[in-house]
Amino acid sequence: MRYRLKHLFPYVLLAPAVLPLVYIGGILYPYVAPKTFLLQGFGILALAIFTYLKLIGEPFFYGRLKTPATWIPALLLLVAYVTSFFGFDFYHSFWGIFERGDGLLTSTVVTIFFYLIVLSADRAFLERFAKTVAVVAGLVAAIAVLQWITAAVGGRAWFLPPVTGRIGSTFGNAAFLAGYLGMSFFIILIVLRDSQGLWRRLYATAAVLSVLAIVLAATRGTILALLGAGVVALVFAAWKGEEKIQRIARYGLLILAILGGLFFVFRSELAQSSFEPVKRIASISLSDGTVSSRLFVWSHLTQEALQHPLSGYGAEHIARLFDKVYDPGKIVEQWFDRSHNAFLDYFVQYGVFGLALYMALIGAFGAFALRLYRREERGLMNVGLLFSLLILTYAIQNFFVFDTPSSLWLLYALFALLVVLLSDDSPVPLSQKRAPPITAGIVSLLIAFLIVPAVLMPLYANILLTKGYRLHLIDVNGANTLFTKGLALHTYANLEYGYQAYDMFTAHQVVQLTGANRVAAYDFALSTLTTNFERYPYDARTATYLGHVIDTAPPEVVVDDTFDRKVLTRALELSPLRAQAWYMTANIYLRQADRLPLGSALQGTYFEEAIAVLKTYVQKEPMLPVPRYVLATLYFKLGDRVAAKEWADSAFPLYKNSDPAAAGPAVKYYIAIGDWKHAVPFLADLVAENPSDYDALYDLAKVTYLAGDPAAALRIVEKLRTEDPTMLATDQNFLAAITTYAQSKK
């Protein structure tokens, strides 16, 4: 038993290096959740095996822990626990969410891996580790390049993960992919240095594919980080290299300077390029939507973090601060649980001590790399130099992104390897006393059993949620049974169940279901979100989603307006400028007005209440067209056409980019007043957003015809004849008119 576990132990420590390749369908977040569950499972298993071996007297490299830098991960984890304990909600801080896979549990597992590698790794493990990372990174990069090629030719290979937006390989996210490859690229170079024959060609190919995948992923932070590392490498070679290398490096720096100058001269033209990486790099400016959004978030989150600079807010609570400062006129994204700056994330969550320790970890990594550099012959392929460039790349790119469990584990594992490489200690038993194998086995089994509550139960809850999602339209009661079973496991999945219940009901079930099925779907969404509303009183997302579910209640359901007002009041307290909560608050009064007889005096009072709510929001958020178009529609309903036109005219110049949220009420207003020319561009935006919405497409055809462009209307009708001919029969008068026009052109 001892021999088998001792032989198995290094492979368990090495297992996370393979996880970047893992992509498993059939569960929610198939790119992230499986990696996280497996990482946590391997971490618990590794700890159980280590405990058994330690208790029976197996020697390990305990002397390596005398190096002060090895204490940094433990101190950082301690600070994370302390700040989270005194933060908003330790339960949420510990578990995190499926979508990110972060939280104190994952941080604990990653830290455990660090210490187990420090205590047990030998030269054979180091070599095996580096080669595994190089091979895995090469495969991940190859998948990314294949994704780009198949997308470019308009197809999709069945054996590749699906692509939505920019390529993400087995990470499903371009930034996560680039962040991982930006680090592993230097490990590939380290392995390449000492390889020969076929393996050398394979590693060289992996290195080229990694750079190509990073470029094709168009992640600006990693591209800039690699460029920065490349400049540092060239400067180093021009200063310290051999004469021939110095000359080449100087020419390289000159070429880079010329290319950089040309890039800035022709940046405007390059920003219009069809090649996404060039386009994204060239579009970097303070006016760029993503850049301005990031700067706004960084500025305001820093201000919030400075209110608790020592204690922070605890792990996984960035979303609360984001919701507080959220401004739809300044921020592109709706919901954020990261600032897209790892340094700021550490400061917000763990205060100044957490940030200092995170920076100390990076600094210690660099210091160890410098020590390693001095031990070997100097040159561009010096292992210490490559490690230095790796940590430089990591630090630069993490100023624009954040760690995933895979990249954080890789950072810790590489730091552990540096400690091992610079250590001359020998393995010794921790104590001369040895526990009986049966005692060691029982303790180890108890540790291994933690996999059940920490990994298996959340995984099962995830699977049940996914199975239910597949049934939510075809078998509502069956789906609800699965959801109830998943919630009964009492895992941290309950928050995700609420988010998914909202999405299923408001996006699909309320539209496609009728009668008892729609009511059953509503009841489940209402119940789940209400439970979470009480359990997570700080979560603006849950409050907003619950308000939206109530707002879209089936007509058979009697809505509790008092409870709805309570929900929306909290939503506005947590996120004061979030538009949805303001609109839904106005809808409470409109709903009450609809219950009254037409022309009732009280009905007008309710309309005025709704208008007052929207006017208040316009004062708070004057640059949004949506509330102005809603106000125009309400005034038109009240018969005040002058006020309606004033609000619509003030909204029109604010509509600068395609926005379905604004286009919907704009179309409603312009069609109501018969202004077909103004209605056309808004309807066109709605169709562009959802090309399969044939109702909107047919409306666009009719409005285009009425706006005086029958030729364009005919082209839309011909498209409908091909894709959905039944839609044409819904308006025989228009069909007759457009048919007459078509015949007149023959």
Order of alpha helices (4+ residues) and beta strands (2+ residues): alpha-alpha-alpha-alpha-alpha-alpha-alpha-alpha-alpha-alpha-alpha-alpha-alpha-alpha-alpha-alpha-alpha-alpha-alpha-alpha-alpha-alpha-alpha-alpha-alpha-alpha-alpha-alpha-alpha-alpha-alpha-alpha-alpha
